[in-house]
Amino acid sequence: MTADSPAGPKLMSFAAVISTATVIGVGNAMLTPSISIRVEAAGISTAWNGLLAAMPSVAMLAFASLRAPRAVVAG
């Protein structure tokens, strides 16, 4: 399938979205444990460690809920 075919641009856009989500997911999956290990080694309490680990997910949910209505309307 080429970019000239009718499904080409949609397929390329879909592939770009999937690959971006994959790269971000892998990056978070590698970064989060290393931060937790370093925070624990520094002697910071486990409550703060858990809060730090939860923040990327909380931020994603907070900002996605702000952006989603605009994306649906712009659609």
MISE-625624 format. One record per residue: residue number from 1; residue in one letter; y negated, x, z negated of N, C-alpha, C, O, CB in turn. Coordinates in Angstrom, 3 decimals. Each point is the difference from the previous one (the first is absolute). Glycine has a CB too. Example, Ala and Ser with C-alpha at 12.3 -4.5 7.8 and 13.67 -1.06 7.14 Angstrom:
BEGIN
(r 1 "a" (5.690 13.190 -7.800) (-1.190 -0.890 0.000) (-1.200 0.900 0.000) (0.019 1.036 -0.665) (1.154 -2.928 -0.581)),
(r 2 "s" (-2.223 1.542 1.966) (-1.190 0.820 -0.060) (-1.090 -0.770 -0.730) (-1.108 0.509 -0.169) (1.736 0.675 2.314)),
This chain:
BEGIN
(r 1 "m" (1.171 0.846 0.000) (-1.171 -0.846 0.000) (-1.237 0.894 0.000) (-0.090 0.953 -0.774) (1.331 -2.811 -0.446)),
(r 2 "t" (-2.165 1.548 2.072) (-1.220 0.791 0.094) (-1.168 -0.761 -0.598) (0.107 -1.189 -0.300) (0.766 2.322 2.355)),
(r 3 "a" (-1.993 -0.438 -2.226) (-1.198 -0.639 -0.543) (-0.587 -0.996 0.984) (-0.836 -0.819 -0.382) (0.378 2.864 -0.965)),
(r 4 "d" (0.886 -1.993 2.628) (-0.519 -0.927 1.002) (0.697 -1.348 -0.038) (-0.551 -0.985 0.492) (-0.010 2.930 0.921)),
(r 5 "s" (1.743 -2.018 -1.976) (0.712 -1.271 -0.059) (-0.675 -0.923 -1.008) (-0.711 0.474 -0.886) (2.869 0.668 1.523)),
(r 6 "p" (-1.946 -2.457 -0.517) (-0.681 -0.950 -0.894) (0.278 0.222 -1.480) (-0.881 -0.225 -0.830) (1.001 -1.388 2.668)),
(r 7 "a" (1.073 2.044 -2.181) (0.340 0.209 -1.406) (-0.370 1.398 -0.474) (0.105 0.285 -1.193) (1.745 -1.923 1.447)),
(r 8 "g" (-2.276 2.510 0.638) (-0.288 1.379 -0.337) (-1.039 0.187 -1.090) (0.286 0.655 -1.002) (0.312 -0.139 3.293)),
(r 9 "p" (-1.808 -1.073 -2.130) (-1.021 0.194 -1.037) (0.400 -0.566 -1.356) (-0.287 0.605 -1.033) (-1.404 -0.672 2.825)),
(r 10 "k" (2.350 -1.089 -1.798) (0.441 -0.578 -1.276) (1.054 0.877 -0.659) (-0.015 0.206 -1.213) (-0.484 -2.501 2.084)),
(r 11 "l" (1.406 2.804 -0.062) (1.054 0.855 -0.539) (-0.588 1.290 -0.551) (0.421 0.475 -1.055) (1.214 -1.455 2.684)),
(r 12 "m" (-2.598 1.545 -0.925) (-0.637 1.231 -0.467) (-0.776 -0.250 -1.297) (0.025 0.830 -0.908) (-0.190 -0.015 3.291)),
(r 13 "s" (-0.516 -1.944 -2.468) (-0.723 -0.346 -1.234) (0.973 -0.183 -1.156) (-0.249 0.469 -1.111) (-1.559 -1.569 2.463)),
(r 14 "f" (2.905 0.423 -1.090) (1.012 -0.213 -1.031) (0.586 1.327 -0.463) (0.204 0.208 -1.196) (0.323 -2.452 2.179)),
(r 15 "a" (-0.258 3.136 -0.044) (0.543 1.313 -0.352) (-1.008 0.796 -0.830) (0.388 0.710 -0.928) (1.001 -0.722 3.030)),
(r 16 "a" (-2.673 -0.101 -1.777) (-1.028 0.711 -0.761) (-0.078 -0.519 -1.432) (-0.130 0.786 -0.938) (-1.158 -0.407 3.055)),
(r 17 "v" (1.367 -1.686 -2.287) (-0.052 -0.587 -1.345) (1.216 0.419 -0.817) (-0.134 0.391 -1.160) (-1.160 -2.347 2.059)),
(r 18 "i" (2.463 1.876 -0.307) (1.228 0.358 -0.707) (0.000 1.485 -0.374) (0.373 0.355 -1.117) (0.858 -2.172 2.354)),
(r 19 "s" (-1.644 2.676 -0.318) (0.010 1.433 -0.314) (-1.040 0.342 -1.061) (0.249 0.855 -0.850) (0.535 -0.371 3.176)),
(r 20 "t" (-1.945 -1.137 -2.292) (-1.014 0.241 -1.028) (0.505 -0.427 -1.369) (-0.157 0.737 -0.974) (-1.645 -1.055 2.682)),
(r 21 "a" (2.402 -0.859 -1.796) (0.541 -0.472 -1.274) (1.103 0.917 -0.505) (0.114 0.229 -1.205) (-0.685 -2.568 1.853)),
(r 22 "t" (1.375 2.861 0.253) (1.073 0.913 -0.387) (-0.547 1.300 -0.566) (0.480 0.488 -1.023) (0.966 -1.495 2.778)),
(r 23 "v" (-2.449 1.566 -1.092) (-0.582 1.259 -0.467) (-0.660 -0.184 -1.363) (0.150 0.850 -0.878) (-0.515 -0.135 3.260)),
(r 24 "i" (-0.362 -1.810 -2.568) (-0.646 -0.254 -1.287) (1.053 -0.214 -1.086) (-0.149 0.511 -1.110) (-1.840 -1.525 2.288)),
(r 25 "g" (3.038 0.274 -0.877) (1.060 -0.232 -0.975) (0.716 1.276 -0.409) (0.279 0.210 -1.181) (0.000 -2.462 2.143)),
(r 26 "v" (0.017 3.098 0.005) (0.671 1.266 -0.313) (-0.926 0.905 -0.811) (0.442 0.668 -0.935) (0.932 -0.856 3.043)),
(r 27 "g" (-2.651 0.206 -1.752) (-0.964 0.808 -0.753) (-0.107 -0.435 -1.447) (0.004 0.832 -0.908) (-1.258 -0.468 3.003)),
(r 28 "n" (1.157 -1.676 -2.313) (-0.049 -0.507 -1.375) (1.303 0.280 -0.740) (-0.016 0.325 -1.187) (-1.575 -2.109 1.924)),
(r 29 "a" (2.699 1.660 -0.051) (1.295 0.228 -0.645) (0.177 1.456 -0.421) (0.693 0.278 -0.978) (0.261 -2.141 2.336)),
(r 30 "m" (-1.566 2.788 -0.638) (0.109 1.416 -0.373) (-1.049 0.396 -1.033) (0.255 0.859 -0.844) (0.656 -0.371 3.114)),
(r 31 "l" (-2.084 -1.106 -2.209) (-1.099 0.401 -0.865) (0.129 -0.563 -1.415) (-0.276 0.708 -0.968) (-1.160 -0.584 2.987)),
(r 32 "t" (1.841 -1.360 -2.151) (0.033 -0.653 -1.306) (0.899 0.720 -1.017) (-0.451 0.239 -1.121) (0.021 -2.384 2.303)),
(r 33 "p" (1.657 2.496 -0.850) (0.820 0.714 -0.995) (-0.576 1.355 -0.396) (0.097 0.399 -1.161) (1.878 -1.558 2.094)),
(r 34 "s" (-2.572 1.866 0.018) (-0.540 1.316 -0.350) (-1.199 -0.121 -0.939) (-0.176 0.836 -0.886) (0.971 0.047 3.091)),
(r 35 "i" (-1.609 -1.904 -2.021) (-1.126 -0.215 -0.924) (0.532 -0.346 -1.384) (-0.485 0.522 -1.003) (-0.987 -1.303 2.903)),
(r 36 "s" (2.456 -0.090 -1.955) (0.566 -0.398 -1.292) (0.596 1.190 -0.749) (-0.158 0.115 -1.215) (0.631 -2.377 2.164)),
(r 37 "i" (0.198 3.127 -0.237) (0.600 1.176 -0.638) (-1.083 0.933 -0.536) (0.130 0.531 -1.103) (1.860 -0.710 2.634)),
(r 38 "r" (-3.045 0.378 -0.767) (-1.080 0.890 -0.451) (-0.762 -0.596 -1.175) (-0.405 0.722 -0.911) (0.199 0.163 3.235)),
(r 39 "v" (0.007 -2.207 -2.307) (-0.695 -0.658 -1.114) (0.849 0.090 -1.262) (-0.522 0.257 -1.085) (-0.638 -1.832 2.685)),
(r 40 "e" (2.450 1.367 -1.465) (0.898 0.106 -1.159) (0.018 1.432 -0.543) (0.004 0.207 -1.213) (1.412 -2.080 2.139)),
(r 41 "a" (-1.407 2.840 -0.042) (0.001 1.397 -0.427) (-1.297 0.369 -0.711) (-0.011 0.895 -0.844) (1.524 -0.346 2.752)),
(r 42 "a" (-2.599 -1.229 -1.573) (-1.289 0.274 -0.649) (-0.087 -0.645 -1.380) (-0.959 0.244 -0.733) (-0.103 -0.099 2.990)),
(r 43 "g" (2.043 -0.960 -2.620) (0.036 -0.592 -1.329) (-0.750 -1.320 -0.117) (-0.293 -0.434 -1.114) (0.487 2.716 0.252)),
(r 44 "i" (-0.506 -2.919 1.953) (-0.696 -1.294 -0.030) (1.023 -1.078 -0.316) (1.162 0.106 0.391) (-2.914 0.674 1.286)),
(r 45 "s" (1.319 -1.818 -2.385) (0.924 -1.027 -0.488) (0.687 -0.735 1.153) (-0.499 -0.040 1.124) (-0.933 -0.227 -3.163)),
(r 46 "t" (2.575 -0.302 1.726) (0.762 -0.713 1.012) (-0.711 -1.264 0.467) (0.188 -0.422 1.141) (1.891 1.337 -2.141)),
(r 47 "a" (-2.887 -1.522 0.147) (-0.750 -1.192 0.412) (-0.993 0.353 1.113) (-0.109 -0.724 0.989) (0.356 -0.250 -3.314)),
(r 48 "w" (-0.963 2.075 2.162) (-0.934 0.433 1.042) (0.753 0.408 1.260) (-0.457 -0.250 1.116) (-1.162 1.011 -2.877)),
(r 49 "n" (2.757 -0.142 1.577) (0.816 0.404 1.136) (0.433 -1.229 0.807) (-0.066 0.009 1.229) (0.864 2.017 -2.514)),
(r 50 "g" (-0.361 -3.064 0.606) (0.386 -1.232 0.676) (-1.177 -0.680 0.677) (0.141 -0.543 1.096) (1.674 0.275 -2.753)),
(r 51 "l" (-2.976 0.293 1.012) (-1.204 -0.590 0.588) (-0.407 0.752 1.267) (-0.365 -0.615 1.002) (-0.384 -0.129 -3.287)),
(r 52 "l" (0.813 2.058 2.238) (-0.320 0.798 1.184) (0.988 -0.276 1.140) (-0.387 -0.035 1.168) (-0.598 1.807 -2.660)),
(r 53 "a" (2.236 -1.961 1.152) (1.009 -0.267 1.027) (-0.196 -1.378 0.639) (0.340 -0.195 1.167) (1.260 1.674 -2.408)),
(r 54 "a" (-2.144 -2.431 0.486) (-0.175 -1.361 0.510) (-1.265 -0.180 0.830) (-0.084 -0.953 0.776) (1.328 0.166 -2.750)),
(r 55 "m" (-2.217 1.659 1.838) (-1.298 -0.192 0.643) (0.035 -0.080 1.530) (-0.711 -0.840 0.552) (-0.222 2.023 -2.480)),
(r 56 "p" (1.704 -0.373 2.646) (0.006 -0.163 1.468) (0.457 -1.388 0.442) (-0.563 -0.568 0.935) (1.007 3.002 -0.744)),
(r 57 "s" (0.564 -2.977 -0.850) (0.472 -1.336 0.357) (-1.021 -1.067 -0.363) (-0.211 -0.942 0.763) (2.557 1.716 -1.089)),
(r 58 "v" (-2.975 -0.636 -0.824) (-1.031 -0.959 -0.414) (-1.173 0.037 0.982) (-0.518 -1.045 0.393) (1.200 1.317 -2.819)),
(r 59 "a" (-1.091 0.915 2.815) (-1.109 0.128 0.956) (0.368 -0.608 1.353) (-0.822 -0.666 0.629) (0.065 2.754 -1.805)),
(r 60 "m" (1.981 -1.861 1.616) (0.438 -0.572 1.279) (-0.046 -1.519 -0.039) (-0.477 -0.632 0.943) (1.940 2.623 -0.560)),
(r 61 "l" (-0.971 -2.579 -1.461) (-0.029 -1.457 -0.115) (-1.421 -0.533 -0.092) (-0.313 -1.025 0.605) (2.528 1.113 -1.728)),
(r 62 "a" (-3.074 0.586 0.382) (-1.368 -0.452 -0.167) (-0.765 0.044 1.324) (-0.670 -0.968 0.360) (0.726 1.772 -2.731)),
(r 63 "f" (0.040 0.299 3.088) (-0.762 0.126 1.239) (0.619 -0.787 1.140) (-0.721 -0.472 0.879) (-0.015 2.710 -1.627)),
(r 64 "a" (2.045 -2.391 0.757) (0.640 -0.799 1.042) (-0.372 -1.467 -0.149) (-0.164 -0.697 1.001) (2.059 2.334 -0.899)),
(r 65 "s" (-2.030 -2.114 -1.323) (-0.372 -1.401 -0.192) (-1.447 -0.245 0.417) (-0.347 -1.115 0.388) (1.996 0.949 -2.267)),
(r 66 "l" (-2.495 1.188 1.804) (-1.374 -0.149 0.464) (-0.088 0.042 1.522) (-0.861 -0.651 0.592) (0.073 1.696 -2.714)),
(r 67 "r" (1.656 -0.295 2.742) (-0.050 0.194 1.444) (0.760 -1.074 0.783) (-0.385 -0.312 1.127) (0.180 2.739 -1.568)),
(r 68 "a" (1.252 -2.990 -0.115) (0.876 -0.911 0.727) (-0.722 -1.221 0.588) (0.244 -0.325 1.162) (1.572 1.083 -2.662)),
(r 69 "p" (-2.681 -1.442 0.767) (-0.651 -1.169 0.620) (-0.821 0.367 1.236) (-0.019 -0.762 0.966) (-0.060 -0.295 -3.215)),
(r 70 "r" (-0.597 2.203 2.238) (-0.766 0.415 1.167) (0.913 0.307 1.185) (-0.333 -0.309 1.145) (-1.431 1.222 -2.666)),
(r 71 "a" (2.886 -0.321 1.248) (0.932 0.342 1.077) (0.573 -1.254 0.638) (0.227 -0.022 1.210) (0.335 2.161 -2.375)),
(r 72 "v" (-0.326 -3.171 0.390) (0.542 -1.247 0.522) (-1.050 -0.695 0.857) (0.325 -0.520 1.067) (1.190 0.291 -3.072)),
(r 73 "v" (-2.768 0.211 1.558) (-1.060 -0.666 0.747) (-0.300 0.754 1.288) (-0.207 -0.608 1.050) (-0.762 -0.268 -3.192)),
(r 74 "a" (0.946 2.221 2.055) (-0.313 0.801 1.183) (1.141 -0.023 1.010) (-0.209 0.198 1.197) (-1.238 1.264 -2.609)),
(r 75 "g" (2.643 -1.704 0.916) (1.196 -0.076 0.658) (0.416 0.180 1.306) (1.186 -0.144 0.295) (-1.274 -0.928 -1.788)),
